[in-house]
Amino acid sequence: MAKRPYPLFLYATGRLLALMDPADPMRTRILTEQTTTSFGHQGEVRADRYTSRAPFPEGTIILHDLHLTIPGNETVQIDTLILTTTIAYVMEVKNIYGCLELEENPARLKRTGSDGKIHYFSSPLIQLDLAIDTLSYWLFMHDIPLPVKGAVILASKNVDVRFPEGTPIHLVTEIPFLLKKELNGDASVTDQTLRWAAEAMRRQEERFHPYPLAPYFHVATEKLSDAPLCNQCAGRMLCGAANRKGICLSCGNRQWIPFVEKLVDYFLIRSSTLTIEQAQGYLGVSKSKAQGLLRFPLFTKHGKSVATWYQLNYSAVILDDEGKLIIPAF
């Protein structure tokens, strides 16, 4: 079972916060969105651990964080999609703690914390139904007779559920038993059709990218630090006069200046495009050095001669399990 990718949003917001003025009022909003994303990712990873214990039929395909779009409709995000020749199974993962109750009119999820405070969330059942309906219609459009079912998975350990009997909401620990029961049956499609469907869903994905983050969060780029960030702790670095090595002001680590990582920061935070001249000024390097750095697979080249410009190749941006950027071989 392939590992779930580390969210690029967590990496990018961490880099942005490291470059911002500590007194910038926008930090609160960024930290809130970062925390929400991190908490959700932790829940999905926990669900993945239990999912990996399930006895899957041969040829099962698991897609993480799938964005599925029907023409004319909004994109639906599916946390985990399990594809077998028998059934397509959707798992909507929620990492919410406390006492949980479902309410109607309006449909929503009520959470009561240990301190008695009440918070409301959108109904996970409506989200699940939307995902199932969207996937069912996508399969129908492509003439794939695969039935679709699903469940909401509660990933938190500290949860007290008070749902009506028969509600398709389960604790994360139930996943192996749930899938053992749900994935049985006679085949509806061939292995070849299943592989084609999985590949087509990925090819047709339409993802929303909030990058560059500075304009997205209304942060003035001129107020951001120009310092490169440490490869160990993401602290700001003080660079030497030769602009080759620097020392981290946070952890004290002495290292080569991470120019490639700084270029990735430019695209994730400051602007979606970059010219050679802009790269020279931003990095403080020669034209030939800037050209060499921008030849890395992380960047795509557009235009010719003096009209040449670059963008970030998002498909080449890979993070390890701890959120560290992996620099591809060049």
Secondary structure, 3 states (H helix, E strand, C coil): CCCCCCCHHHHHHHHHHHHCCCCCCCHHHHHHHHHHHHHHHHHHHHHHHHHCCCCCCCCCEEEEEEEECCCCCCCEEEEEEEECCCCEEEEEEECCCEEEEEECCCCEEEEECCCCCEEEEECHHHHHHHHHHHHHHHHHHCCCCCCEEEEEEECCCCEEEECCCCCCEEEHHHHHHHHHHHCCCCCCCCHHHHHHHHHHHHHCCCCCCCCCHHHHCCCCHHHCCCCCECCCCCCEEEECCCCCEEEECCCCCEEECCHHHHHHHHHHHHCCCECHHHHHHHHCCCHHHHHHHCCCCCEEEECCHHHCEEEECHHHCEECCCCCEECCCC
